Amino acid sequence: GKVVFLGGVVLSTEEFINKTLEHFMKHTGGAMSAFNAWIMLKVETIELRVKAQAASALSIAGALQGHKKLERVIYPGHQSHPEDVLLSSQMSGGGTVLAIDIKGGKGGICLSEQDQYRVDSNNLGDSKTIVTHPATTTHQRLSDARKSDLGITTGLIRLSVGFEDSDDLVRDILDALR
């Protein structure tokens, strides 16, 4: 069957949605919790929220670029992203999620020592920053070869940026890297 994406809504057959999409969404955390979605819609400030979170994500990505303990900083809204020109032509910002890849595969260790923002959750888009380790959470069931193909290293950390002050978040991340 045909799959159509319309304004954040997936339209397809009931079979595709129930057997393929639902399973995928449950295991990858592709959406915030129903309660958080309701809260965001209830206050009708999602545009303001996303703009603020994306601005913080960009600020964090910029502050971490070139850090000696990082292999890479991945944020589609930053000029260092390999697809920056394409993204700039299609989008007005980079979104609320960024990733950092810690040298030597130390992502899990970094999280265990600095868990102020770590939340065992698959939900993205919350008002609080959520820090996850994809290799042991969202992508844990993939083979090492598949993780490698996708760029999921043991050093990769994903941040779904919330409303905390971006300078505070940068300071906390730098403390964790130390």
N, C-alpha and C positions, 0 to 999 in steps of 0.2 A: 503494500500500500504506500500511498504518497504521504509524506510528512511535510506539514506547512508550519513555519514559525511566524506568528503574527503578534507583534507587540508584547513579546515575552510569554505568549501562550502557544503551546504545541497542539496542532490539530492533526489528528490521524485516526486510524481505525482503533476500535476498543481493544482489539487483540494486540496491536503494537504497543499501545499505552500500558496495558496491564501486564504483558509478558516481557517487554523490552525496556521501555522507558521507566516504568515504576521501579523495577529492579535496579536499574542504573542510578536513578535519583536517590534511592535509599542507601546505596553503598558509596556514593561519591559526594554526598552532601551538596548537591548543586543548588540548593535553595535554603533560605532561612526557615526557621520553625514557623508553623502556622500562627502561633501566638505572636511572635515578633513581626510577622507580616501584617497581622491584624492591627497591632499597635502602630506600625509605620503608616498604614493606610488611615487609621483612625485619626491621627494627628495631621494627616495630609501635608507633611513636610518632607516627603521623601526626596524631592529635588534638592532642597537645601541640605539635607543630610548627606546625600551622595556627593554633592559638590564639596562639602566640608571634609568628608572622609577621603575623597580623591585628592584634594589639596594636601592633606596630611600625608597620604601615601607618596605623593610626588616629593614632598619635602623630606621624608624619611629616605626614599630612594636616592635623592641627591646627596644627602648627608653621608650615606654609606658607600657611595661610589668610590672605588679605589682603596677601600680599607684593606690593610695588609693581611687580615685573617679571613677575608672573603674571596672565594673563587669568582663569584659574580653576584650582581644584584639584578633581579629581573622585574622590571616594571614597564608596562607598555606605554606609559605616558612620559617616560624619561627619554631624552635624546640619545642615551647610550643603547637603547633597545634596537636590535638589528632591523626591526620592521618600523622604525620611527616615522619614516617618510610616508609609508602606506597608512599607518595608524593616524597620523596627523591629517591625512586627507579624508579619513572616514569618521573620525571621532573628535569630540571637543575636549576629551580628557582620558586618562588612563584607567579609571576605575578605582575600586577600593581595596584591591588585593595586590600584594607584591610578594616576592620571594627573595630570600638570600641563601646562598650556598656557602657554607662554612668550610674552609680548607681542612683537609684531613678527615672529612666525614664526621665532624664533631657536633652535628646538629642536635642529636638526642641528648648529648652531655650538656650542651649549652642550655637546652630547655630544662633539664632536671635541676640545674643550678640556679636558674633564674625563671621561676615559674609564676611571677606576679601576674602575667597576662595569659598564661597557658590555660586553656580550657579544653577539656576532652569533649569536643563537640564537632559535628560535621556542618553546623550551620554557619553560613557566611552572611555578612550584612548586619550583624548585631551592632548595638550602640557601643559595646565594649570591644576592645581589640582582642581578637582570638589568634593565638599562635599555635600552629600545629606542625607536626613532623610527618609529612606525607609517607615516607618510607615505612613507618610503623603504624600509620592510621589509615588514611583514605586509600593508599595504594599498597597496603601490606600483603594482600593476597596475590599480587603480581609476581611473576618470576623475576629474578635479578636481571636477566637479559632484557625483559620487557621494561622494567624500571629504567634500565640504562638507556634503552631506545627513547624513552619519554623524558629523559633528563632528571629522573627522580633519584637523587643520590642520598647517601646517608647523612650528608651535610645540609641537605635542603630543608629550609624552614619556610613555612607559608604564614604570612600575616594578613589577616582580614582586619583592616584598620578601622577603629572605632572613633569615638569623639574625644578621647584623651588629647591633651596638648601634644602636638607633634614633637616639640623640643623635649618634653618629658619622655616620650617614647624613644626618641633617638638616644637620649642619655641612658635609659634603661637597657637598650640593645647594646650600646657600647660597653656598659658595665658588664653585661652578660658575656660579651666577646673577650673582655679582659680576663 
